[in-house]
């Protein structure tokens, strides 16, 4: 069974850093686009970052210069490094990847940023 398991997140203060990891089983993430998105209650979903199979990366304007997405192919894991956290970064964060005509999601650990 294909699974995406997320690790990391938690709580931090403004200006601090947190890291999220998305590890896959039964699929090879290096051949897929992997994205991170967040959606707080009452807000629209925001696609935060994506890394495509060729390695190109894109970020939402709200996180450019603060967040970095990258792959560790040996670990079959995609990371999201979040620096200079702001209160508006508070949300559950989900990783997502397509496989055989459907999307698979991580469980969405919460990130809470307090001032």
ZIKA-V756246 format. One record per residue. N is the residue number from 1. PSI is psi in radians with two decimals (none if undefined). OMEGA is omega in whole degrees, 0 to 359 (none if undefined). Layout:
BEGIN
n:N psi:PSI omega:OMEGA
n:N psi:PSI omega:OMEGA
END
This chain:
BEGIN
n:1 psi:2.28 omega:178
n:2 psi:2.34 omega:177
n:3 psi:2.53 omega:168
n:4 psi:2.12 omega:181
n:5 psi:2.17 omega:181
n:6 psi:2.61 omega:175
n:7 psi:2.74 omega:179
n:8 psi:-2.74 omega:185
n:9 psi:-2.70 omega:181
n:10 psi:-2.60 omega:185
n:11 psi:2.58 omega:177
n:12 psi:2.91 omega:177
n:13 psi:2.82 omega:175
n:14 psi:2.32 omega:179
n:15 psi:-0.23 omega:180
n:16 psi:-3.12 omega:183
n:17 psi:2.60 omega:172
n:18 psi:2.78 omega:179
n:19 psi:2.42 omega:174
n:20 psi:2.56 omega:177
n:21 psi:2.48 omega:179
n:22 psi:1.92 omega:184
n:23 psi:2.34 omega:184
n:24 psi:2.60 omega:170
n:25 psi:2.45 omega:177
n:26 psi:0.09 omega:169
n:27 psi:2.74 omega:180
n:28 psi:1.94 omega:186
n:29 psi:-0.46 omega:183
n:30 psi:-0.32 omega:180
n:31 psi:-0.01 omega:184
n:32 psi:2.73 omega:164
n:33 psi:2.38 omega:178
n:34 psi:2.27 omega:182
n:35 psi:2.73 omega:172
n:36 psi:2.39 omega:173
n:37 psi:2.89 omega:180
n:38 psi:2.67 omega:178
n:39 psi:1.91 omega:176
n:40 psi:2.74 omega:178
n:41 psi:2.29 omega:179
n:42 psi:-0.01 omega:180
n:43 psi:2.76 omega:176
n:44 psi:2.68 omega:175
n:45 psi:2.43 omega:180
n:46 psi:2.13 omega:174
n:47 psi:1.95 omega:190
n:48 psi:-0.82 omega:185
n:49 psi:2.66 omega:177
n:50 psi:2.49 omega:171
n:51 psi:2.20 omega:183
n:52 psi:3.01 omega:186
n:53 psi:-0.54 omega:179
n:54 psi:-0.14 omega:177
n:55 psi:-0.23 omega:179
n:56 psi:2.57 omega:183
n:57 psi:2.53 omega:176
n:58 psi:2.62 omega:183
n:59 psi:2.65 omega:170
n:60 psi:2.59 omega:180
n:61 psi:-0.56 omega:184
n:62 psi:-0.32 omega:183
n:63 psi:-0.05 omega:181
n:64 psi:2.36 omega:181
n:65 psi:-0.18 omega:180
n:66 psi:-0.62 omega:183
n:67 psi:2.56 omega:177
n:68 psi:2.31 omega:176
n:69 psi:2.41 omega:177
n:70 psi:2.87 omega:179
n:71 psi:2.58 omega:164
n:72 psi:1.72 omega:187
n:73 psi:-0.54 omega:178
n:74 psi:-0.58 omega:180
n:75 psi:-0.06 omega:184
n:76 psi:0.81 omega:188
n:77 psi:2.51 omega:171
n:78 psi:2.33 omega:183
n:79 psi:2.69 omega:170
n:80 psi:1.90 omega:176
n:81 psi:2.21 omega:183
n:82 psi:1.93 omega:180
n:83 psi:2.84 omega:179
n:84 psi:0.93 omega:184
n:85 psi:2.55 omega:179
n:86 psi:2.75 omega:180
n:87 psi:-0.59 omega:181
n:88 psi:-0.12 omega:175
n:89 psi:-0.13 omega:179
n:90 psi:2.14 omega:182
n:91 psi:2.84 omega:163
n:92 psi:2.48 omega:183
n:93 psi:2.23 omega:183
n:94 psi:2.39 omega:168
n:95 psi:2.67 omega:185
n:96 psi:2.49 omega:175
n:97 psi:2.54 omega:178
n:98 psi:2.60 omega:176
n:99 psi:2.11 omega:177
n:100 psi:0.97 omega:172
n:101 psi:0.35 omega:170
n:102 psi:2.81 omega:179
n:103 psi:2.52 omega:174
n:104 psi:2.51 omega:187
n:105 psi:2.61 omega:168
n:106 psi:3.12 omega:187
n:107 psi:-0.20 omega:173
n:108 psi:1.09 omega:177
n:109 psi:2.60 omega:183
n:110 psi:2.44 omega:169
n:111 psi:2.20 omega:181
n:112 psi:2.17 omega:180
n:113 psi:2.16 omega:181
n:114 psi:2.61 omega:181
n:115 psi:none omega:none
END
